Structures are given as structure tokens and as C-alpha cells.
Amino acid sequence: MSTSEGDQAMEVYAGVEHDIQELIQRDNITLELTKQLESLFIDKFEAWVAKQPKKPFIIFDDVVYTYEDVDRMACKVATIAKSWGLRPRDCVAVMMQSEPAFLWTFYGLQKLGVSASLINYNLRAGPLVHSILAVDCKALIFGSDSELLEAVTEIMPQLNGLPIFAQGVTQTLPAGILSFDGLMQTAQPWAVAPAFRSDINLMDICCYIFTSGTTGKPKPVILSHLKTLGVANVCGHMAGMSRDDIVYCVLPLYHNTGANMTVGAALLPGATVVLRKKFSASHFSASHFWSDCRRYKVTVVPYIGELLRYLLSQPQSEHDGTHNIRVVFGAGLRADIWSRFLERFKIPKVIEFYGATECTAFLANFSGKPGAVGRLSPLLNKLDADNKVLVKFDVNSVLPIRGKDGFCIPVKRGEPGLLLSKVPEFLLGKDLYKASAEANEKKLVRDVFVSGDVYINYGDALVQDKEYFVYFYDRLGDTFRWKGENVSTLEVANAMTSLPFVEDANVYGVTIPGNDGKAGMASVSLVQGAELGSAELCSLYRHVVKELPGYARPLFVRHIPEACVTGTFKNRKVDLAQEAYDVDRINDPVYFLDHRNQTYTRLTSKNRSQFLMSKL
């Protein structure tokens, strides 16, 4: 056998080995899920209450809430909701930060078979009104933060007389908002007989979770009891959770990442969760993160978006590797920091996965390949009931390109493709969103490979390497064309954040009059203590010229004081793209790509026209 043939044989063997490893994981997940589907989430919670009533379930601000404590409060919530006349399949909007009251309110509603519409507490004004009214809710319960009271008070006239209750609010309540605390003080913690919700099945709605709104108004995603159990089971199995684990939850409970991937996954094996009340880019504290992890002996940390990058950007400490964390799992860990994070903080294992709240399939990297979100080998696809494929796509419409036969065209390895996954037969005809038929149909692709088949369009481009490992390439709604080329916002962002003074780069396209397509612009935030002076601007210029093709180099750079992200650490682009480079409208300094002086130069009202009229 020649050397090249031997190398090829080893590649094939390694690929099969990775496939077998993933197949074993999939089989174990399926087996465990089959066991979990015997009952609802609330049934499992109540079972753990009976089995381990004194075991800590939630640790919050150094206060321990046992399984019994949370259940007692949930029974009170159920007593109150029942007195309102709520019945199974009704819905209540819940708008709270990550606090124990969120969980006992959620579980109290679940005891009655009442679903919850989980409202993003960062929303204000119009988007908040839209989210509350998007689902036919019977009431709104909001939490203890004074900012929430102010936000709800402002929109009360637009809520059409919806009953509104405040829980944990110490301020005087305005007319029209009732105290939930008074009701909780007098309510009896009577247990709810499971027979009350006996009509609820796995296909009924457990909760609504809204899309993040990175590209428009949030849409309420329908999560059935089946799906919430599935998500929690997958994440718990990937992390190898047991009742002995301490799980650190810094992710918002209004999102799938906090509610199901973290707390739900911890609940299934009867583990303990450490909650942080408010966690966002602007309120991030690395010192709190590590002190909490060490104090409570945290063993599992779910992550999303830029969380791990924020941790890595902090000054190094001799205590970086001092902790009990055995695994971190989540989505959005960029390849450029994967190895650095594990090496610096001595994390034994990272599991990166890919999915979408409204979709039906997921990818997971069980092999530890840095940057990969999973595998799509021929063998795995052959055995996959929810067949996943990457196909050629139109960057503007974010729809598949069809061949002469009218069907979609799979991409080759190394070529970015639009991810589609086949809709399971039992979900055909089921809505993804509580929205119009048009909004639901827009997410589907029909007649993909044969007439009549139906796939979900994830709206993201992924790419395979020669070993069939799959990597996130870009969110296609954010991809733009410039100079006849498709620009990957993630590629540009990765290049810019590799500079030591850049913490985060949010890349998007902006319109320039008289030019086709959109030019690149990046809003950058800096690491703590860094400045964007002349030396840094020159360094940034040299770096993008060296690392990026001409069409991908940002023509504009905006220096923002902190990352502009959603509550789940996804970069928010809509507002930034609309403001673009209008220096008369925004206060942040904006710089343009200045080839003459080989730097990024400050853009002003005086030099803007000259730059826009130059050869871009």
C-alpha cells in the first residue's frame, strides 16, 4: 500500500470511528428520551419533590430553595391561578428575570396544564406590546425589577385590559396593576391532583419562547411538552448530568437556553441549579462568575454566544484553573478561542452544538473537534430519521437554488450550504410559530429532493470539511454582497477579534448611494483598559488588509462602548445597520478605511461626501 493510500485509509478509519461514537451517543439519547416520554415535565418535578424534598434545587443570592420549597410556592401559584378560572390549555404571560419566582410561577401554571408565554424582560414599548399580545394570554405576571414595573406601566393602555400582576415589587403599584404577593401570602399550598391536567398530552403546548429579534419582531415559537422534554434530555445527556451535579445558570429563563437547556436538563436527573438574576453583556461580571463557581462547587456550565469570550478577555489570574467544572456545553463558541479557553481555564470537556428553537433537529460535536458543531457524514445521514442536508442557496432570498429538475442541489465539501432538515411525519402540518399561515410556511421548503417532501429552512449557512465535520459559516440574513461577492459576517468578525485589543466585532452590511449591494461595516467594542488610538487604528487597517479579501474589508468601523447584543448574547444588527455611518445621528466615533494613509480615519460630516464619492 502506498503512503497516500495509507493516509486515505487512516482518514476513512478515523471518520468511521467518529461516526460510531456519534451513533452510540444518539442511541443513548433516544433510549433515555423514550423513558422520559412517559410523563410531563411537571410530573417529573413532583416525583423529585416526593423522592428528595430536602435536596437543594435552586441556589439564589446565597439562599437555598429545596425541591420542597419550590413546590410549596408552585402550589400556591396553582391555587391562585385556579381561582381565576384558568383551565388546561389556557396561557399566562410571564415576564421575570432569572429568579426562583420565575420557576415556581412556571411550575404552578404547569400543575394546572396552563402554558406560559415567556416574555423577554429586555423588551420595551412596541416590541413588548407585540410580544404580550402575540399569544392569547389570560393574564400577565411580571417580576421584581423596578425597570419592569416602569416598562409595564408605560404600555398598560395598549394591553386591552389584560389583568396584570406584579410579583416581588416593593414600590407602590399604579392603578391597574395588582399585587401577586398579597395573593401568595393568603393562598394555601394545596397540591393539585394530576387528574386536573390528565387531558394534557405531549403534543400540547408547554410554553411559548420568542425568537431573539435579531432581524425583526420576535415571533412566539410553539414548544410542546414533547419538545421541551426532548431539548432537556439531549442537553442533559450531552453533559452527562446526574443528581450530584451543580449547574450554573447565567442564561435568561425566558429563552430555551435557560429554561430547557439548563434548568430543564438539570431537573430531569434531580440536580441543583445556581441562578444569577440578571445577566447580560452590560451587566457581565467575570469575578461573580468565578466566585460563584468556586463557592458552590459548580460542575456544569451551559453557555451561548459570546459568554466564554467575555471570560477569556479578562486579565489572567493564578486562580483561573481553580474550580470543579467538568464540562461546558452550548452554542456559539468560535473556533478562534476554543483551545485558548480550555487551556487557560483547564476545562476538561466542551460540547458545542447547533440548533434553533423553532426547528426539529440538532447537531452536536461529540468528538471535541475545535470549532465544529457536529458531523454530517454519508453514514450518519443514511441512518438519520431527520435527514439534514446542506444545499446551494441564493444569498438574497435565503432560499435554495433549484436545478433543472426543480429540486435542490447539495453542496460539495468545503462549499457553504443552507442547512435544511426533514420534518418528521408526526409533525407535518403542525405550526412552528403562533403566527399566520404565511409566517409558518415561510420557514418550510417543499419538494426538496422528491415531490411532496418537506424540510425546515434554518436560515444559516454551514460548511463541511473533508472529514465531514460541520462548522457554522454564517446567518444568511446577515450575509451581504459587495463587489459581486458574498461576505461572511462571521469570517470578518473572527478576523477582527483576533486582534488583542478587540473584544467583539458586530459585522453587517450598509447601503452606499450609487453602489450595488452593501458595504461592510463593523461595530467594535474593546477589551477592558484598551483604547482605539492612532496606533490601534493603523494596526486594525494592516490586519484587515492582510487577513481579508478586498471585498470583505469593513469600509466603516464604529467604536461602541459595549457589545450590542440580545439577552442571549447574539449580536443585534438591525438597529446598528439602520444607523449605519450617519455621524450626524450617532454619537459613537466612526472611522473609514483610508488606503491613502493606511489607517482607519475618523469620519466626519465634512469628509463623508468625499469618501463616499471615491473609488470604494
PyMOL commands that set and color helices and strands:
alter all, ss='L'
color gray80, all
select helices_A, chain A and resi 3-36+41-51+67-83+100-111+125-133+146-158+180-186+194-197+225-238+256-267+281-283+286-295+307-312+335-345+378-382+425-427+437-442+489-497+534-547+550-552+574-579+608-612
alter helices_A, ss='H'
color red, helices_A
select strands_A, chain A and resi 56-60+63-66+91-95+115-118+140-142+164-166+177-179+205-210+220-224+246-249+272-275+300-304+327-331+350-354+363-364+372-375+388-391+393-394+399-400+417-422+444-446+454-464+469-475+480-482+485-487+502-510+519-526+556-559+590-594+599-602
alter strands_A, ss='S'
color yellow, strands_A
deselect
rebuild
show_as cartoon
